[in-house]
Every structure is written in structure tokens, then in C-alpha cells.
Amino acid sequence: MEFFLLGVLCPALLNLFHLVVGIYIVIYQGNVYSIGFSAMSFFTKTIGLLFLTWFGVDYFELNFKIYIPILTFTWFLTHMVEAFVIQGYLKK
């Protein structure tokens, strides 16, 4: 259960939050502000991924050979979805 919560649900929610904020910025602030937010979100997502890595491996003592691939795959997949959705809004 911890693998699903920390490895799938948490990074998906983090990227969903960034997606909602990114869409808001594109619609109401414009493309230039969106590029700045994309740069800033890179750092916040990296910090979130590092925190989830520490939290899962050190605090919950999850098997890192299983947890890290689940975490990074989910993060990468949701990051790609977010990128294509934001790109669609940028072209409008």
C-alpha cells in the first residue's frame, strides 16, 4: 500500500497541482509567465521527488529497488502528460 501511495499517488498529485497552476498561468497571465513558471516548477518538482525518495526509503524503509523505479516512472509519465497539456494551451 505504501508503494502505491508514495510511488504513484503522491507524484501524480504533485504534477496535477502543477498542471492546474500552469493552466491558470497560461490562460490568465500569458505565455511568457508560463515559461517562467515552468522553470520554477522544475525546481519544486525536483525537491518534491527528492523528498518522496527520502520519505519512502529512509522513513518508511521501502525497498528502494522497487520504490524508486515506481516513483520515477510515475513522475516521468505525469510530467509528460503535463507537458503536452500545457503545450496545447500555449498554442491557443
Summary of the structure (lengths in Angstrom):
residues: 92
radius of gyration: 14.5
end to end distance: 40.4
largest distance: 45.6
contacts: 264
relative contact order: 0.19
helix: 91%
strand: 0%
